[in-house]
Amino acid sequence: MAVEREAANKSDRKGEKPNTSGRQKSDACGDADRFRRLFGFQLTDLQSWRRFVCLMSRPTDPASLAFTRFIFGLVMLQDTIIERGLSQADWRWDPEECHFPLFDWLQPLPVQWMIFLYFLMLIGAAGIMLGAVYRVSCLLFLLPYWYILLLDKSDWNNHSYLFGLLAFLLTLSDANRYWSVDGLFNRNIHNADVPLWNYALLRSQVFLVYFLAGLKKLGSSDWINGYSMQGIAQHWVFDAFRLVMTTDEVDYFVVHLGGLTIDLFIGFLLFFDKTRLLAFIICSSFHLMNSQLFKI
């Protein structure tokens, strides 16, 4: 009888099929969990408009957005005085000076009114920095900023254009929910979460700045072949590279190919939490070097 039962058990085991569906499901869940930890969302969040809206509406910590608001407002205080021209307004907007507005009908106001606009910008920038009467402060800064920028095409550069775009995007955001005067007087927004789209807008704009610059370099045969910035590798900021490379190699591999690589891929690294610290280190080094190489 024992021999017969053992034979029957062996026969049953031969007929059994290994259960792999549970293991496969567990592996899939593990992959999805790793993807979510790395990128902050799941691919299923992009499969429909409803899921995407839910993702963009996800409550998010407001601290980083408030820090961005504070730094932007602080920088714009300095920018208004120096780059926008408050310190030189009396002669810059003198009626005898020649300007090149974007539209012919767009003309400067009398000097005293131009100075008044600058002071509105200062009030707006201070309000942005402190998160005080936030939307009004954004508009006080944003509208005069674009008016002054469009008054003279000869003063344009990509940084000035970017500041105007960031000011517009911050106007749309809820950046006054943390570290703000508004939060002290309105408990409904005090330290309240912000929707994820507040961050997504700013990250997308910064991503486009770098990525489009990378595409521009990629489409330039002069840049790809190393002719656009010849000789710049002799600057002292590249001394460390020249310890292990020739000047020509630094010129090509560091300046041209390195710059192209940063522009093409740094936006992706900045977008996600897990890679952002590395991206900050790379970006900080890149822009500190540029600050020594160029006087913009």
ABEGO torsion letter per residue (X at the ends): XAAAAAAAAAAAAAABBBBAAAAAAAAAAAAAAAAAAAAGBBAAAAABAAAAAAAAABBBBAAAAAAAAAAAAAAAAAAAAAAAGAAAAAAAABAABBBBBABAABBBBBAAAAAAAAAAAAAAAAAAAAGBGAAAAAAAAAAAAAAAAAABAAABBAAAAAAAAAAAAAAABBAAABGBAAAAABAAABGBBBBAAAAAAAAAAAAAAAAAAAAAAAABAAAAAGAAABGAAABAAAAAAAAABBAAAAAAAAAAAAAAAAAAAAAAAAABAAAAAAAAAAAAAAAAAAAAABBX
